[in-house]
């Protein structure tokens, strides 16, 4: 996925507390307003609010794929540990087929320890989860592209595994890897990712980008082949006073608040251009008011137009 100069705006839409009808209405609104994508999470429940409904990401994406036409559908991010990667590839190919090639695959190592334990998954150290992620990515790519996939690793194996139909997108749906670990995670990004997603709360974009460039050089990858996205909390208000009032709640949304943007719509344009100057071309946003329909529409009409590319 070489960079094409376009700036893209997507909505991060965790399924927390949403019925499928509500999720579908949000997706269709985003599609109607010209957003690039909607991104779901991969959790069993919402931390601190476990009683809320929380749809599973795979069937939810498939259902959205059947009831939208242009909006891209992403995961931010699928936890590599929760599914056998070969079976995951099978499910993702089905979604890409249903959507006619609109799937974006986001992957990560997982972090919610209590969720792992409750569902019977081991929660190994970060280093092990990173090694598992790298093997999982190799299995996914083999299943996406090879007539019969064979891979033998320490954690995952497949042997002459058929996976038909293949995805609509060639060679496979774009793979987004989310993370900011400089030593190992960014090396994995350099080797396997089409897009790198910078999670909220990162320390410094310039430093992380320089590290990723160095990893790309080390593995023989063209850095410009990797698109950069940012998971961004946006606190938008009609006036400075309105912004500050909304920020009283948004400031508690750690770690995202530390890298959030809080502005009026005209000020947001300038603030986003600063991020673009640092290399970000895709913004996966969630709004501090819970991404209300009014806010999604206001952003689309008052902030997005200056970034449109004909």
Buried (B, 14 or more C-beta within 10 A) or exposed (E): EEBEEEBBBBBBBBBBEBEBEEBBEBBBBBBEBBBBBBBBBBBBBBEEEEEEEBBEBBEBBBBBBEEBEEBBBBBBBBBBBBBEBBBBBBBBBBBBBBBEEBBBBBBBBBBBEEBBEEEEBEBBEEEBBBBBBBBBBBBBBBBBBBEEBEBEBEBBEBEEBEBEEBBBBEEBBBBBBBBBBBEBBBBBBBBBBBBBBBBBBBEEBEEBBEBBBBBBEEEEBEBEEBBBBBBBBBBBBEEEEEBEEBBEEBBEBEEBBEBBBBBBBEBBBEBBEEBBEBBBBBBBBBBBBEBEEEBBBBBBEBBBEEBEEE
